Amino acid sequence: MLALGVSVEGCSEYMTPIMEHVWPVIETGLNDPDAGVRKATCVALSCLCEWVEDECASKHELLIPVSTFVRRFLLGLTVHRC
């Protein structure tokens, strides 16, 4: 997952036409029971959102719930640490 995210920076033009094949991998990673895989998927997703914005925007129905969950999780960590 991390390699996918990092590599998109150098080949975003190549990634654009094959994003339909990448989304199932991203979705599987986001639902993986292993927290390390989910974290790596979030990092990859962050890179994808930076370099292939239009394709990511078209997947808002997948990304908005994930970003909301991550935000709530991080806010929960902040509240408990204070």
mmCIF file of the N, C-alpha and C atoms, coordinates in Angstrom:
data_MODEL
# 
_entry.id   MODEL 
# 
loop_
_atom_site.group_PDB 
_atom_site.id 
_atom_site.type_symbol 
_atom_site.label_atom_id 
_atom_site.label_alt_id 
_atom_site.label_comp_id 
_atom_site.label_asym_id 
_atom_site.label_entity_id 
_atom_site.label_seq_id 
_atom_site.pdbx_PDB_ins_code 
_atom_site.Cartn_x 
_atom_site.Cartn_y 
_atom_site.Cartn_z 
_atom_site.occupancy 
_atom_site.B_iso_or_equiv 
_atom_site.pdbx_formal_charge 
_atom_site.auth_seq_id 
_atom_site.auth_comp_id 
_atom_site.auth_asym_id 
_atom_site.auth_atom_id 
_atom_site.pdbx_PDB_model_num 
ATOM 1   N N  . MET A 1 1  ? 0.810   -1.189 0.000   1.00 0.00 ? 1  MET A N  1 
ATOM 2   C CA . MET A 1 1  ? 0.000   0.000  0.000   1.00 0.00 ? 1  MET A CA 1 
ATOM 3   C C  . MET A 1 1  ? 0.860   1.264  0.000   1.00 0.00 ? 1  MET A C  1 
ATOM 4   N N  . LEU A 1 2  ? 1.868   1.265  0.854   1.00 0.00 ? 2  LEU A N  1 
ATOM 5   C CA . LEU A 1 2  ? 2.725   2.451  0.900   1.00 0.00 ? 2  LEU A CA 1 
ATOM 6   C C  . LEU A 1 2  ? 3.410   2.692  -0.439  1.00 0.00 ? 2  LEU A C  1 
ATOM 7   N N  . ALA A 1 3  ? 3.859   1.617  -1.075  1.00 0.00 ? 3  ALA A N  1 
ATOM 8   C CA . ALA A 1 3  ? 4.518   1.753  -2.376  1.00 0.00 ? 3  ALA A CA 1 
ATOM 9   C C  . ALA A 1 3  ? 3.561   2.332  -3.414  1.00 0.00 ? 3  ALA A C  1 
ATOM 10  N N  . LEU A 1 4  ? 2.317   1.920  -3.355  1.00 0.00 ? 4  LEU A N  1 
ATOM 11  C CA . LEU A 1 4  ? 1.313   2.453  -4.281  1.00 0.00 ? 4  LEU A CA 1 
ATOM 12  C C  . LEU A 1 4  ? 1.172   3.954  -4.091  1.00 0.00 ? 4  LEU A C  1 
ATOM 13  N N  . GLY A 1 5  ? 1.048   4.379  -2.853  1.00 0.00 ? 5  GLY A N  1 
ATOM 14  C CA . GLY A 1 5  ? 0.882   5.802  -2.579  1.00 0.00 ? 5  GLY A CA 1 
ATOM 15  C C  . GLY A 1 5  ? 2.074   6.635  -2.988  1.00 0.00 ? 5  GLY A C  1 
ATOM 16  N N  . VAL A 1 6  ? 3.262   6.156  -2.679  1.00 0.00 ? 6  VAL A N  1 
ATOM 17  C CA . VAL A 1 6  ? 4.474   6.907  -2.998  1.00 0.00 ? 6  VAL A CA 1 
ATOM 18  C C  . VAL A 1 6  ? 4.732   6.929  -4.501  1.00 0.00 ? 6  VAL A C  1 
ATOM 19  N N  . SER A 1 7  ? 4.456   5.836  -5.169  1.00 0.00 ? 7  SER A N  1 
ATOM 20  C CA . SER A 1 7  ? 4.756   5.766  -6.601  1.00 0.00 ? 7  SER A CA 1 
ATOM 21  C C  . SER A 1 7  ? 3.833   6.624  -7.448  1.00 0.00 ? 7  SER A C  1 
ATOM 22  N N  . VAL A 1 8  ? 2.668   6.959  -6.960  1.00 0.00 ? 8  VAL A N  1 
ATOM 23  C CA . VAL A 1 8  ? 1.741   7.751  -7.764  1.00 0.00 ? 8  VAL A CA 1 
ATOM 24  C C  . VAL A 1 8  ? 2.301   9.140  -8.052  1.00 0.00 ? 8  VAL A C  1 
ATOM 25  N N  . GLU A 1 9  ? 3.178   9.632  -7.194  1.00 0.00 ? 9  GLU A N  1 
ATOM 26  C CA . GLU A 1 9  ? 3.755   10.959 -7.408  1.00 0.00 ? 9  GLU A CA 1 
ATOM 27  C C  . GLU A 1 9  ? 4.501   11.031 -8.742  1.00 0.00 ? 9  GLU A C  1 
ATOM 28  N N  . GLY A 1 10 ? 5.218   9.997  -9.079  1.00 0.00 ? 10 GLY A N  1 
ATOM 29  C CA . GLY A 1 10 ? 6.003   10.021 -10.305 1.00 0.00 ? 10 GLY A CA 1 
ATOM 30  C C  . GLY A 1 10 ? 5.263   9.578  -11.547 1.00 0.00 ? 10 GLY A C  1 
ATOM 31  N N  . CYS A 1 11 ? 4.072   9.016  -11.370 1.00 0.00 ? 11 CYS A N  1 
ATOM 32  C CA . CYS A 1 11 ? 3.390   8.484  -12.558 1.00 0.00 ? 11 CYS A CA 1 
ATOM 33  C C  . CYS A 1 11 ? 1.884   8.719  -12.509 1.00 0.00 ? 11 CYS A C  1 
ATOM 34  N N  . SER A 1 12 ? 1.481   9.883  -12.054 1.00 0.00 ? 12 SER A N  1 
ATOM 35  C CA . SER A 1 12 ? 0.051   10.156 -11.918 1.00 0.00 ? 12 SER A CA 1 
ATOM 36  C C  . SER A 1 12 ? -0.679  10.103 -13.262 1.00 0.00 ? 12 SER A C  1 
ATOM 37  N N  . GLU A 1 13 ? -0.002  10.473 -14.349 1.00 0.00 ? 13 GLU A N  1 
ATOM 38  C CA . GLU A 1 13 ? -0.651  10.400 -15.663 1.00 0.00 ? 13 GLU A CA 1 
ATOM 39  C C  . GLU A 1 13 ? -0.923  8.954  -16.066 1.00 0.00 ? 13 GLU A C  1 
ATOM 40  N N  . TYR A 1 14 ? -0.032  8.056  -15.663 1.00 0.00 ? 14 TYR A N  1 
ATOM 41  C CA . TYR A 1 14 ? -0.242  6.636  -15.947 1.00 0.00 ? 14 TYR A CA 1 
ATOM 42  C C  . TYR A 1 14 ? -1.338  6.075  -15.046 1.00 0.00 ? 14 TYR A C  1 
ATOM 43  N N  . MET A 1 15 ? -1.406  6.527  -13.815 1.00 0.00 ? 15 MET A N  1 
ATOM 44  C CA . MET A 1 15 ? -2.372  5.994  -12.858 1.00 0.00 ? 15 MET A CA 1 
ATOM 45  C C  . MET A 1 15 ? -3.807  6.369  -13.212 1.00 0.00 ? 15 MET A C  1 
ATOM 46  N N  . THR A 1 16 ? -3.999  7.545  -13.774 1.00 0.00 ? 16 THR A N  1 
ATOM 47  C CA . THR A 1 16 ? -5.353  8.031  -14.048 1.00 0.00 ? 16 THR A CA 1 
ATOM 48  C C  . THR A 1 16 ? -6.209  7.022  -14.800 1.00 0.00 ? 16 THR A C  1 
ATOM 49  N N  . PRO A 1 17 ? -5.741  6.447  -15.910 1.00 0.00 ? 17 PRO A N  1 
ATOM 50  C CA . PRO A 1 17 ? -6.614  5.520  -16.637 1.00 0.00 ? 17 PRO A CA 1 
ATOM 51  C C  . PRO A 1 17 ? -6.826  4.175  -15.938 1.00 0.00 ? 17 PRO A C  1 
ATOM 52  N N  . ILE A 1 18 ? -5.990  3.827  -14.974 1.00 0.00 ? 18 ILE A N  1 
ATOM 53  C CA . ILE A 1 18 ? -6.151  2.517  -14.326 1.00 0.00 ? 18 ILE A CA 1 
ATOM 54  C C  . ILE A 1 18 ? -6.723  2.611  -12.913 1.00 0.00 ? 18 ILE A C  1 
ATOM 55  N N  . MET A 1 19 ? -7.191  3.797  -12.527 1.00 0.00 ? 19 MET A N  1 
ATOM 56  C CA . MET A 1 19 ? -7.721  3.971  -11.175 1.00 0.00 ? 19 MET A CA 1 
ATOM 57  C C  . MET A 1 19 ? -8.912  3.065  -10.892 1.00 0.00 ? 19 MET A C  1 
ATOM 58  N N  . GLU A 1 20 ? -9.666  2.715  -11.908 1.00 0.00 ? 20 GLU A N  1 
ATOM 59  C CA . GLU A 1 20 ? -10.804 1.803  -11.692 1.00 0.00 ? 20 GLU A CA 1 
ATOM 60  C C  . GLU A 1 20 ? -10.344 0.452  -11.148 1.00 0.00 ? 20 GLU A C  1 
ATOM 61  N N  . HIS A 1 21 ? -9.105  0.088  -11.407 1.00 0.00 ? 21 HIS A N  1 
ATOM 62  C CA . HIS A 1 21 ? -8.550  -1.163 -10.883 1.00 0.00 ? 21 HIS A CA 1 
ATOM 63  C C  . HIS A 1 21 ? -7.896  -0.970 -9.516  1.00 0.00 ? 21 HIS A C  1 
ATOM 64  N N  . VAL A 1 22 ? -7.577  0.270  -9.193  1.00 0.00 ? 22 VAL A N  1 
ATOM 65  C CA . VAL A 1 22 ? -6.916  0.576  -7.917  1.00 0.00 ? 22 VAL A CA 1 
ATOM 66  C C  . VAL A 1 22 ? -7.942  0.694  -6.787  1.00 0.00 ? 22 VAL A C  1 
ATOM 67  N N  . TRP A 1 23 ? -9.120  1.212  -7.084  1.00 0.00 ? 23 TRP A N  1 
ATOM 68  C CA . TRP A 1 23 ? -10.118 1.442  -6.037  1.00 0.00 ? 23 TRP A CA 1 
ATOM 69  C C  . TRP A 1 23 ? -10.497 0.191  -5.258  1.00 0.00 ? 23 TRP A C  1 
ATOM 70  N N  . PRO A 1 24 ? -10.678 -0.960 -5.892  1.00 0.00 ? 24 PRO A N  1 
ATOM 71  C CA . PRO A 1 24 ? -10.982 -2.156 -5.083  1.00 0.00 ? 24 PRO A CA 1 
ATOM 72  C C  . PRO A 1 24 ? -9.865  -2.503 -4.098  1.00 0.00 ? 24 PRO A C  1 
ATOM 73  N N  . VAL A 1 25 ? -8.622  -2.258 -4.475  1.00 0.00 ? 25 VAL A N  1 
ATOM 74  C CA . VAL A 1 25 ? -7.495  -2.514 -3.580  1.00 0.00 ? 25 VAL A CA 1 
ATOM 75  C C  . VAL A 1 25 ? -7.539  -1.551 -2.395  1.00 0.00 ? 25 VAL A C  1 
ATOM 76  N N  . ILE A 1 26 ? -7.824  -0.286 -2.668  1.00 0.00 ? 26 ILE A N  1 
ATOM 77  C CA . ILE A 1 26 ? -7.929  0.719  -1.612  1.00 0.00 ? 26 ILE A CA 1 
ATOM 78  C C  . ILE A 1 26 ? -9.080  0.371  -0.670  1.00 0.00 ? 26 ILE A C  1 
ATOM 79  N N  . GLU A 1 27 ? -10.213 0.035  -1.231  1.00 0.00 ? 27 GLU A N  1 
ATOM 80  C CA . GLU A 1 27 ? -11.372 -0.298 -0.400  1.00 0.00 ? 27 GLU A CA 1 
ATOM 81  C C  . GLU A 1 27 ? -11.107 -1.518 0.475   1.00 0.00 ? 27 GLU A C  1 
ATOM 82  N N  . THR A 1 28 ? -10.448 -2.514 -0.079  1.00 0.00 ? 28 THR A N  1 
ATOM 83  C CA . THR A 1 28 ? -10.090 -3.702 0.701   1.00 0.00 ? 28 THR A CA 1 
ATOM 84  C C  . THR A 1 28 ? -9.133  -3.334 1.834   1.00 0.00 ? 28 THR A C  1 
ATOM 85  N N  . GLY A 1 29 ? -8.158  -2.488 1.535   1.00 0.00 ? 29 GLY A N  1 
ATOM 86  C CA . GLY A 1 29 ? -7.208  -2.061 2.556   1.00 0.00 ? 29 GLY A CA 1 
ATOM 87  C C  . GLY A 1 29 ? -7.860  -1.278 3.682   1.00 0.00 ? 29 GLY A C  1 
ATOM 88  N N  . LEU A 1 30 ? -8.842  -0.447 3.342   1.00 0.00 ? 30 LEU A N  1 
ATOM 89  C CA . LEU A 1 30 ? -9.536  0.334  4.367   1.00 0.00 ? 30 LEU A CA 1 
ATOM 90  C C  . LEU A 1 30 ? -10.373 -0.547 5.292   1.00 0.00 ? 30 LEU A C  1 
ATOM 91  N N  . ASN A 1 31 ? -10.782 -1.697 4.801   1.00 0.00 ? 31 ASN A N  1 
ATOM 92  C CA . ASN A 1 31 ? -11.611 -2.610 5.588   1.00 0.00 ? 31 ASN A CA 1 
ATOM 93  C C  . ASN A 1 31 ? -10.818 -3.759 6.197   1.00 0.00 ? 31 ASN A C  1 
ATOM 94  N N  . ASP A 1 32 ? -9.508  -3.735 6.058   1.00 0.00 ? 32 ASP A N  1 
ATOM 95  C CA . ASP A 1 32 ? -8.679  -4.818 6.584   1.00 0.00 ? 32 ASP A CA 1 
ATOM 96  C C  . ASP A 1 32 ? -8.718  -4.817 8.115   1.00 0.00 ? 32 ASP A C  1 
ATOM 97  N N  . PRO A 1 33 ? -8.742  -6.012 8.724   1.00 0.00 ? 33 PRO A N  1 
ATOM 98  C CA . PRO A 1 33 ? -8.759  -6.063 10.187  1.00 0.00 ? 33 PRO A CA 1 
ATOM 99  C C  . PRO A 1 33 ? -7.444  -5.602 10.835  1.00 0.00 ? 33 PRO A C  1 
ATOM 100 N N  . ASP A 1 34 ? -6.362  -5.609 10.097  1.00 0.00 ? 34 ASP A N  1 
ATOM 101 C CA . ASP A 1 34 ? -5.058  -5.205 10.626  1.00 0.00 ? 34 ASP A CA 1 
ATOM 102 C C  . ASP A 1 34 ? -4.925  -3.679 10.577  1.00 0.00 ? 34 ASP A C  1 
ATOM 103 N N  . ALA A 1 35 ? -4.714  -3.064 11.721  1.00 0.00 ? 35 ALA A N  1 
ATOM 104 C CA . ALA A 1 35 ? -4.591  -1.600 11.798  1.00 0.00 ? 35 ALA A CA 1 
ATOM 105 C C  . ALA A 1 35 ? -3.420  -1.075 10.967  1.00 0.00 ? 35 ALA A C  1 
ATOM 106 N N  . GLY A 1 36 ? -2.346  -1.848 10.859  1.00 0.00 ? 36 GLY A N  1 
ATOM 107 C CA . GLY A 1 36 ? -1.199  -1.433 10.059  1.00 0.00 ? 36 GLY A CA 1 
ATOM 108 C C  . GLY A 1 36 ? -1.545  -1.317 8.582   1.00 0.00 ? 36 GLY A C  1 
ATOM 109 N N  . VAL A 1 37 ? -2.367  -2.241 8.110   1.00 0.00 ? 37 VAL A N  1 
ATOM 110 C CA . VAL A 1 37 ? -2.802  -2.195 6.706   1.00 0.00 ? 37 VAL A CA 1 
ATOM 111 C C  . VAL A 1 37 ? -3.720  -0.994 6.485   1.00 0.00 ? 37 VAL A C  1 
ATOM 112 N N  . ARG A 1 38 ? -4.630  -0.766 7.418   1.00 0.00 ? 38 ARG A N  1 
ATOM 113 C CA . ARG A 1 38 ? -5.528  0.393  7.290   1.00 0.00 ? 38 ARG A CA 1 
ATOM 114 C C  . ARG A 1 38 ? -4.736  1.699  7.305   1.00 0.00 ? 38 ARG A C  1 
ATOM 115 N N  . LYS A 1 39 ? -3.733  1.779  8.158   1.00 0.00 ? 39 LYS A N  1 
ATOM 116 C CA . LYS A 1 39 ? -2.904  2.992  8.218   1.00 0.00 ? 39 LYS A CA 1 
ATOM 117 C C  . LYS A 1 39 ? -2.152  3.194  6.909   1.00 0.00 ? 39 LYS A C  1 
ATOM 118 N N  . ALA A 1 40 ? -1.550  2.135  6.393   1.00 0.00 ? 40 ALA A N  1 
ATOM 119 C CA . ALA A 1 40 ? -0.831  2.232  5.111   1.00 0.00 ? 40 ALA A CA 1 
ATOM 120 C C  . ALA A 1 40 ? -1.781  2.623  3.986   1.00 0.00 ? 40 ALA A C  1 
ATOM 121 N N  . THR A 1 41 ? -2.999  2.127  4.035   1.00 0.00 ? 41 THR A N  1 
ATOM 122 C CA . THR A 1 41 ? -3.992  2.473  3.022   1.00 0.00 ? 41 THR A CA 1 
ATOM 123 C C  . THR A 1 41 ? -4.362  3.948  3.119   1.00 0.00 ? 41 THR A C  1 
ATOM 124 N N  . CYS A 1 42 ? -4.477  4.463  4.333   1.00 0.00 ? 42 CYS A N  1 
ATOM 125 C CA . CYS A 1 42 ? -4.768  5.889  4.506   1.00 0.00 ? 42 CYS A CA 1 
ATOM 126 C C  . CYS A 1 42 ? -3.634  6.754  3.958   1.00 0.00 ? 42 CYS A C  1 
ATOM 127 N N  . VAL A 1 43 ? -2.406  6.337  4.166   1.00 0.00 ? 43 VAL A N  1 
ATOM 128 C CA . VAL A 1 43 ? -1.256  7.071  3.622   1.00 0.00 ? 43 VAL A CA 1 
ATOM 129 C C  . VAL A 1 43 ? -1.304  7.033  2.093   1.00 0.00 ? 43 VAL A C  1 
ATOM 130 N N  . ALA A 1 44 ? -1.566  5.855  1.535   1.00 0.00 ? 44 ALA A N  1 
ATOM 131 C CA . ALA A 1 44 ? -1.662  5.729  0.072   1.00 0.00 ? 44 ALA A CA 1 
ATOM 132 C C  . ALA A 1 44 ? -2.802  6.590  -0.454  1.00 0.00 ? 44 ALA A C  1 
ATOM 133 N N  . LEU A 1 45 ? -3.912  6.571  0.233   1.00 0.00 ? 45 LEU A N  1 
ATOM 134 C CA . LEU A 1 45 ? -5.060  7.362  -0.180  1.00 0.00 ? 45 LEU A CA 1 
ATOM 135 C C  . LEU A 1 45 ? -4.753  8.851  -0.138  1.00 0.00 ? 45 LEU A C  1 
ATOM 136 N N  . SER A 1 46 ? -4.004  9.269  0.854   1.00 0.00 ? 46 SER A N  1 
ATOM 137 C CA . SER A 1 46 ? -3.591  10.667 0.949   1.00 0.00 ? 46 SER A CA 1 
ATOM 138 C C  . SER A 1 46 ? -2.776  11.070 -0.280  1.00 0.00 ? 46 SER A C  1 
ATOM 139 N N  . CYS A 1 47 ? -1.847  10.228 -0.671  1.00 0.00 ? 47 CYS A N  1 
ATOM 140 C CA . CYS A 1 47 ? -1.025  10.507 -1.861  1.00 0.00 ? 47 CYS A CA 1 
ATOM 141 C C  . CYS A 1 47 ? -1.883  10.530 -3.123  1.00 0.00 ? 47 CYS A C  1 
ATOM 142 N N  . LEU A 1 48 ? -2.795  9.577  -3.221  1.00 0.00 ? 48 LEU A N  1 
ATOM 143 C CA . LEU A 1 48 ? -3.672  9.538  -4.392  1.00 0.00 ? 48 LEU A CA 1 
ATOM 144 C C  . LEU A 1 48 ? -4.509  10.809 -4.482  1.00 0.00 ? 48 LEU A C  1 
ATOM 145 N N  . CYS A 1 49 ? -5.029  11.264 -3.351  1.00 0.00 ? 49 CYS A N  1 
ATOM 146 C CA . CYS A 1 49 ? -5.845  12.478 -3.348  1.00 0.00 ? 49 CYS A CA 1 
ATOM 147 C C  . CYS A 1 49 ? -5.040  13.702 -3.780  1.00 0.00 ? 49 CYS A C  1 
ATOM 148 N N  . GLU A 1 50 ? -3.763  13.678 -3.492  1.00 0.00 ? 50 GLU A N  1 
ATOM 149 C CA . GLU A 1 50 ? -2.908  14.805 -3.880  1.00 0.00 ? 50 GLU A CA 1 
ATOM 150 C C  . GLU A 1 50 ? -2.590  14.784 -5.374  1.00 0.00 ? 50 GLU A C  1 
ATOM 151 N N  . TRP A 1 51 ? -2.378  13.605 -5.944  1.00 0.00 ? 51 TRP A N  1 
ATOM 152 C CA . TRP A 1 51 ? -1.869  13.524 -7.313  1.00 0.00 ? 51 TRP A CA 1 
ATOM 153 C C  . TRP A 1 51 ? -2.906  13.162 -8.361  1.00 0.00 ? 51 TRP A C  1 
ATOM 154 N N  . VAL A 1 52 ? -3.978  12.527 -7.984  1.00 0.00 ? 52 VAL A N  1 
ATOM 155 C CA . VAL A 1 52 ? -5.039  12.210 -8.958  1.00 0.00 ? 52 VAL A CA 1 
ATOM 156 C C  . VAL A 1 52 ? -6.379  12.680 -8.374  1.00 0.00 ? 52 VAL A C  1 
ATOM 157 N N  . GLU A 1 53 ? -6.458  13.994 -8.184  1.00 0.00 ? 53 GLU A N  1 
ATOM 158 C CA . GLU A 1 53 ? -7.577  14.611 -7.480  1.00 0.00 ? 53 GLU A CA 1 
ATOM 159 C C  . GLU A 1 53 ? -8.937  14.296 -8.088  1.00 0.00 ? 53 GLU A C  1 
ATOM 160 N N  . ASP A 1 54 ? -9.050  14.417 -9.400  1.00 0.00 ? 54 ASP A N  1 
ATOM 161 C CA . ASP A 1 54 ? -10.351 14.233 -10.039 1.00 0.00 ? 54 ASP A CA 1 
ATOM 162 C C  . ASP A 1 54 ? -10.890 12.818 -9.834  1.00 0.00 ? 54 ASP A C  1 
ATOM 163 N N  . GLU A 1 55 ? -10.006 11.844 -9.933  1.00 0.00 ? 55 GLU A N  1 
ATOM 164 C CA . GLU A 1 55 ? -10.431 10.462 -9.737  1.00 0.00 ? 55 GLU A CA 1 
ATOM 165 C C  . GLU A 1 55 ? -10.868 10.220 -8.295  1.00 0.00 ? 55 GLU A C  1 
ATOM 166 N N  . CYS A 1 56 ? -10.162 10.854 -7.359  1.00 0.00 ? 56 CYS A N  1 
ATOM 167 C CA . CYS A 1 56 ? -10.526 10.711 -5.948  1.00 0.00 ? 56 CYS A CA 1 
ATOM 168 C C  . CYS A 1 56 ? -11.843 11.432 -5.657  1.00 0.00 ? 56 CYS A C  1 
ATOM 169 N N  . ALA A 1 57 ? -12.021 12.591 -6.243  1.00 0.00 ? 57 ALA A N  1 
ATOM 170 C CA . ALA A 1 57 ? -13.270 13.326 -6.036  1.00 0.00 ? 57 ALA A CA 1 
ATOM 171 C C  . ALA A 1 57 ? -14.463 12.529 -6.534  1.00 0.00 ? 57 ALA A C  1 
ATOM 172 N N  . SER A 1 58 ? -14.264 11.747 -7.585  1.00 0.00 ? 58 SER A N  1 
ATOM 173 C CA . SER A 1 58 ? -15.374 10.942 -8.107  1.00 0.00 ? 58 SER A CA 1 
ATOM 174 C C  . SER A 1 58 ? -15.728 9.786  -7.177  1.00 0.00 ? 58 SER A C  1 
ATOM 175 N N  . LYS A 1 59 ? -14.870 9.493  -6.209  1.00 0.00 ? 59 LYS A N  1 
ATOM 176 C CA . LYS A 1 59 ? -15.111 8.417  -5.241  1.00 0.00 ? 59 LYS A CA 1 
ATOM 177 C C  . LYS A 1 59 ? -15.504 8.980  -3.872  1.00 0.00 ? 59 LYS A C  1 
ATOM 178 N N  . HIS A 1 60 ? -16.130 10.132 -3.862  1.00 0.00 ? 60 HIS A N  1 
ATOM 179 C CA . HIS A 1 60 ? -16.471 10.771 -2.593  1.00 0.00 ? 60 HIS A CA 1 
ATOM 180 C C  . HIS A 1 60 ? -17.345 9.894  -1.704  1.00 0.00 ? 60 HIS A C  1 
ATOM 181 N N  . GLU A 1 61 ? -18.184 9.038  -2.293  1.00 0.00 ? 61 GLU A N  1 
ATOM 182 C CA . GLU A 1 61 ? -19.046 8.181  -1.471  1.00 0.00 ? 61 GLU A CA 1 
ATOM 183 C C  . GLU A 1 61 ? -18.242 7.171  -0.662  1.00 0.00 ? 61 GLU A C  1 
ATOM 184 N N  . LEU A 1 62 ? -17.050 6.854  -1.090  1.00 0.00 ? 62 LEU A N  1 
ATOM 185 C CA . LEU A 1 62 ? -16.150 5.975  -0.335  1.00 0.00 ? 62 LEU A CA 1 
ATOM 186 C C  . LEU A 1 62 ? -15.294 6.795  0.640   1.00 0.00 ? 62 LEU A C  1 
ATOM 187 N N  . LEU A 1 63 ? -14.840 7.965  0.207   1.00 0.00 ? 63 LEU A N  1 
ATOM 188 C CA . LEU A 1 63 ? -13.864 8.721  0.981   1.00 0.00 ? 63 LEU A CA 1 
ATOM 189 C C  . LEU A 1 63 ? -14.446 9.530  2.135   1.00 0.00 ? 63 LEU A C  1 
ATOM 190 N N  . ILE A 1 64 ? -15.623 10.076 1.979   1.00 0.00 ? 64 ILE A N  1 
ATOM 191 C CA . ILE A 1 64 ? -16.201 10.917 3.038   1.00 0.00 ? 64 ILE A CA 1 
ATOM 192 C C  . ILE A 1 64 ? -16.428 10.118 4.318   1.00 0.00 ? 64 ILE A C  1 
ATOM 193 N N  . PRO A 1 65 ? -17.038 8.925  4.272   1.00 0.00 ? 65 PRO A N  1 
ATOM 194 C CA . PRO A 1 65 ? -17.186 8.166  5.524   1.00 0.00 ? 65 PRO A CA 1 
ATOM 195 C C  . PRO A 1 65 ? -15.843 7.816  6.167   1.00 0.00 ? 65 PRO A C  1 
ATOM 196 N N  . VAL A 1 66 ? -14.842 7.512  5.366   1.00 0.00 ? 66 VAL A N  1 
ATOM 197 C CA . VAL A 1 66 ? -13.517 7.186  5.915   1.00 0.00 ? 66 VAL A CA 1 
ATOM 198 C C  . VAL A 1 66 ? -12.920 8.404  6.592   1.00 0.00 ? 66 VAL A C  1 
ATOM 199 N N  . SER A 1 67 ? -12.976 9.551  5.936   1.00 0.00 ? 67 SER A N  1 
ATOM 200 C CA . SER A 1 67 ? -12.385 10.756 6.520   1.00 0.00 ? 67 SER A CA 1 
ATOM 201 C C  . SER A 1 67 ? -13.134 11.173 7.783   1.00 0.00 ? 67 SER A C  1 
ATOM 202 N N  . THR A 1 68 ? -14.440 10.975 7.807   1.00 0.00 ? 68 THR A N  1 
ATOM 203 C CA . THR A 1 68 ? -15.217 11.292 9.007   1.00 0.00 ? 68 THR A CA 1 
ATOM 204 C C  . THR A 1 68 ? -14.820 10.383 10.153  1.00 0.00 ? 68 THR A C  1 
ATOM 205 N N  . PHE A 1 69 ? -14.649 9.096  9.876   1.00 0.00 ? 69 PHE A N  1 
ATOM 206 C CA . PHE A 1 69 ? -14.239 8.153  10.916  1.00 0.00 ? 69 PHE A CA 1 
ATOM 207 C C  . PHE A 1 69 ? -12.859 8.508  11.455  1.00 0.00 ? 69 PHE A C  1 
ATOM 208 N N  . VAL A 1 70 ? -11.918 8.784  10.572  1.00 0.00 ? 70 VAL A N  1 
ATOM 209 C CA . VAL A 1 70 ? -10.552 9.114  10.993  1.00 0.00 ? 70 VAL A CA 1 
ATOM 210 C C  . VAL A 1 70 ? -10.563 10.386 11.839  1.00 0.00 ? 70 VAL A C  1 
ATOM 211 N N  . ARG A 1 71 ? -11.316 11.368 11.416  1.00 0.00 ? 71 ARG A N  1 
ATOM 212 C CA . ARG A 1 71 ? -11.396 12.631 12.169  1.00 0.00 ? 71 ARG A CA 1 
ATOM 213 C C  . ARG A 1 71 ? -11.955 12.391 13.569  1.00 0.00 ? 71 ARG A C  1 
ATOM 214 N N  . ARG A 1 72 ? -13.040 11.625 13.666  1.00 0.00 ? 72 ARG A N  1 
ATOM 215 C CA . ARG A 1 72 ? -13.628 11.335 14.977  1.00 0.00 ? 72 ARG A CA 1 
ATOM 216 C C  . ARG A 1 72 ? -12.660 10.544 15.846  1.00 0.00 ? 72 ARG A C  1 
ATOM 217 N N  . PHE A 1 73 ? -11.961 9.609  15.239  1.00 0.00 ? 73 PHE A N  1 
ATOM 218 C CA . PHE A 1 73 ? -10.987 8.810  15.983  1.00 0.00 ? 73 PHE A CA 1 
ATOM 219 C C  . PHE A 1 73 ? -9.888  9.697  16.540  1.00 0.00 ? 73 PHE A C  1 
ATOM 220 N N  . LEU A 1 74 ? -9.354  10.581 15.688  1.00 0.00 ? 74 LEU A N  1 
ATOM 221 C CA . LEU A 1 74 ? -8.278  11.469 16.127  1.00 0.00 ? 74 LEU A CA 1 
ATOM 222 C C  . LEU A 1 74 ? -8.761  12.456 17.193  1.00 0.00 ? 74 LEU A C  1 
ATOM 223 N N  . LEU A 1 75 ? -9.977  12.948 17.055  1.00 0.00 ? 75 LEU A N  1 
ATOM 224 C CA . LEU A 1 75 ? -10.525 13.833 18.080  1.00 0.00 ? 75 LEU A CA 1 
ATOM 225 C C  . LEU A 1 75 ? -10.685 13.088 19.396  1.00 0.00 ? 75 LEU A C  1 
ATOM 226 N N  . GLY A 1 76 ? -11.073 11.825 19.334  1.00 0.00 ? 76 GLY A N  1 
ATOM 227 C CA . GLY A 1 76 ? -11.195 11.008 20.533  1.00 0.00 ? 76 GLY A CA 1 
ATOM 228 C C  . GLY A 1 76 ? -9.862  10.825 21.216  1.00 0.00 ? 76 GLY A C  1 
ATOM 229 N N  . LEU A 1 77 ? -8.805  10.619 20.444  1.00 0.00 ? 77 LEU A N  1 
ATOM 230 C CA . LEU A 1 77 ? -7.481  10.491 21.019  1.00 0.00 ? 77 LEU A CA 1 
ATOM 231 C C  . LEU A 1 77 ? -7.056  11.777 21.700  1.00 0.00 ? 77 LEU A C  1 
ATOM 232 N N  . THR A 1 78 ? -7.357  12.894 21.070  1.00 0.00 ? 78 THR A N  1 
ATOM 233 C CA . THR A 1 78 ? -6.993  14.195 21.627  1.00 0.00 ? 78 THR A CA 1 
ATOM 234 C C  . THR A 1 78 ? -7.722  14.422 22.941  1.00 0.00 ? 78 THR A C  1 
ATOM 235 N N  . VAL A 1 79 ? -9.010  14.123 22.978  1.00 0.00 ? 79 VAL A N  1 
ATOM 236 C CA . VAL A 1 79 ? -9.806  14.338 24.189  1.00 0.00 ? 79 VAL A CA 1 
ATOM 237 C C  . VAL A 1 79 ? -9.282  13.466 25.331  1.00 0.00 ? 79 VAL A C  1 
ATOM 238 N N  . HIS A 1 80 ? -8.966  12.215 25.034  1.00 0.00 ? 80 HIS A N  1 
ATOM 239 C CA . HIS A 1 80 ? -8.513  11.313 26.086  1.00 0.00 ? 80 HIS A CA 1 
ATOM 240 C C  . HIS A 1 80 ? -7.101  11.649 26.579  1.00 0.00 ? 80 HIS A C  1 
ATOM 241 N N  . ARG A 1 81 ? -6.311  12.252 25.752  1.00 0.00 ? 81 ARG A N  1 
ATOM 242 C CA . ARG A 1 81 ? -4.935  12.582 26.144  1.00 0.00 ? 81 ARG A CA 1 
ATOM 243 C C  . ARG A 1 81 ? -4.875  13.851 26.978  1.00 0.00 ? 81 ARG A C  1 
ATOM 244 N N  . CYS A 1 82 ? -5.861  14.715 26.873  1.00 0.00 ? 82 CYS A N  1 
ATOM 245 C CA . CYS A 1 82 ? -5.822  16.005 27.575  1.00 0.00 ? 82 CYS A CA 1 
ATOM 246 C C  . CYS A 1 82 ? -6.088  15.869 29.045  1.00 0.00 ? 82 CYS A C  1 
# 
